[in-house]
């Protein structure tokens, strides 16, 4: 398998999950501005969406979208505990979290990125920040009395949530009103697989 990634982007989530699962994979860095790979080839020839993450299987094609890729990877390592068995309510709870993170948190942060400031009116940025704060409050409550989002076991939802939370210092968003999220982010950051993913992306 090959994981096409950009350092610190949402592709960090499946990168973490691949390492947590103990699966073999290669990393391929993508320049998302030019849509090119290190050899100068067009990334869109691999993924017409031109986005990361992209998980490639050679002749078997590709898989895209964070919430889908992390489930696929976790299912390849069923003993890892990264995701409950298909068809169980526990699985649906993780899927519920994945969709919340993707649609409410991930997309909620985008208007606040500094690179988009010239395209997003200040009034909307202020509104988007308030909305994001409300969504973070939901996640903060979800973590009450828990090590991870579903309890004591690290799952794919935690990898995705951590990835989005890691962007907040870069946009100047204050997490201090959400103490459970602060502790959660520190806990996840200390996991060996997470540290290895960060180190590999920094070297890439």
Number of C-alpha atoms within 10 A of each C-alpha: 13 15 25 23 25 20 18 16 14 25 25 26 26 30 29 24 27 24 17 25 20 15 13 9 15 11 16 16 18 22 18 14 7 11 17 17 16 11 6 10 11 17 22 13 11 16 20 9 12 19 21 23 24 23 30 19 13 9 6 7 10 16 16 18 16 23 20 14 24 28 23 16 23 25 18 14 16 13 11 17 16 24 26 22 14 11 8 9 11 14 15 15 16 22 19 13 22 24 17 17 24 20 11 16 23 19 14 18 20 15 19 23 15 13 11 11 12 8 9 14 12 12 8 12 17 13 13 17 16 12 16 20 19 14 16 20 17 12 20 18 15 17 19 14 11 14 16 22 24 17 13 10 14 19 23 30 29 24 27 27 25 23 25 23 21 17 18 15 10 11 14 11 15 10 15 9 12 16 15 22 24 14 13 20 20 13 13 20 17 10 13 13 19 22 13 15 21 18 12 13 17 10 7 12
